[in-house]
């Protein structure tokens, strides 16, 4: 059954079998993607001789195209795994902007690019690895060195957005359990206007109390709406 608030099924959230520890390593991600690619190519081959007389040429082409995309992503993740392990030298600064990254970026101003690159993206790391190979690049570093001290309590933007959605869904449920001091709405009732019309939005006081109750249950971490579980 799919959760209408998070758009995720129980099967989607069951990810423990994908990782050996509490968190998915890039090496594990690369290996899983490789297995998916192989499976797609096997399906494409098997689809050449279907049990019924249906021409599946377009499906076969689509499967092979998807497999190629998955392969590219898997190879990228494999290279990133080497970067994260410290096997690949990286430039200490972005070549185009001369901005630092990682620990060195803390406290710096990088307004033109959405703030300091304390936690680099995939493409930034690939670029830093490429820049480190250029003649006259000067000082280089490794990912473990540049990121030493960063990671505690951090999670990806995708996870933060999902937790925000889950938190907001919990607040929407919580608000209907509280009595509204403004309009007198009770358990299960929506707030009402002065003329008695039901409103889709709760009064500020009721909403604020619901948010406080949910945040207290879930916990907070800095600017995150909810705590990051099992932080490293």
ABEGO torsion letter per residue (X at the ends): XBBAAAGBBAAAABAAAABABABBBAAAAAAAAAAAAAAAAAAAAAAABBABBBBAAAAAAAAAAAAAAAAAAAAAAAAAAAAAAGABBBBABBAAAGBBBEAAABGBBBAAAGEBBABBBAAAAAAAAAAAABBGAEBBBBAAAAABGBGBGBBBAAAAAAAAAAAAAAAAAAAAABBBAAAGBBBGBBBBBAAGBBBABBBAAAAAAAAAAAAAAAEBBEABABBBBGBX
